Amino acid sequence: MKKLALIVSLFLCACAHTPVPFDLPAEAQSISIPVEDLRPESEKNDEIFSLLVTSSQYGIYRKGDKTLSPPITDIFRWMVFERLGETEKNLKISVYHMVVYMNMKSMLRRQAFAFPIGGAIGVIIAGNTVASTVNISQSLVDREQFEHSSKTEAHRAFYSEEENPGNAPIFVIYIDAAVKDKRVFIKTIAPLSAPDGQYPLALAVEGAIQYWLDQYSSTK
């Protein structure tokens, strides 16, 4: 858990300066599929929802377009082309929501309360009561319910006990997009940990887009 806390800390610092690389082929720059970006401007920018440890929004962050290189919409466009380009012609993409949140509330809150009591040892002990990882969890989203939560945006990064039983630090990714007017809305919960040499955010985004494509292909 101490290692996870260090990884998360380094990730937050790195994202503030250097975007996480996502490996795309050179061909991705030359495809001509148009992307209509209809997202709220806020979804494109970083946000710390609260620094107050007692707030329900504490430990929740929105990661904007500059967090990834290339931006998530470019990654989505390439993966759509890669999956559908040979079977469907005149592809057109419309993006309504495509946003990444981080929820680290449980880990950061336990550390904040433990440090005054036990110093660094207290932080490690508190950290050990929070799971270091979580299995990926994916589902379709109720669009009306999602839009209803717009006034308390940080709540979109909340999770159920079933989704994250150990309160591990997680990414929460939403993708609401249409290809050729066929619209699908999905949610992905993914861990902030990854195998050595890989980027947790890149893996989470790739998994989210793959799930969106699976749902697109399976729904009529």
ABEGO torsion letter per residue (X at the ends): XAAAAAAAAAAAAAAAABBBBBBBBAAAAABABBBBBABBAAAABBBBABABAABAABGBBBBBAAABOBBAAAAAAAAAAAAAAAABBGBBBBBABBBBBBBAAAAAAAAAAAAAAAEAAAAAAAAAABBABBBBBBBBBBAAAAAAAAABAAAAABBBAAABAAGBBBBBBBBBBBBGGBBBBBBBBBBABBBBGBBAAAAAAAAAAAAAAAAAAABX
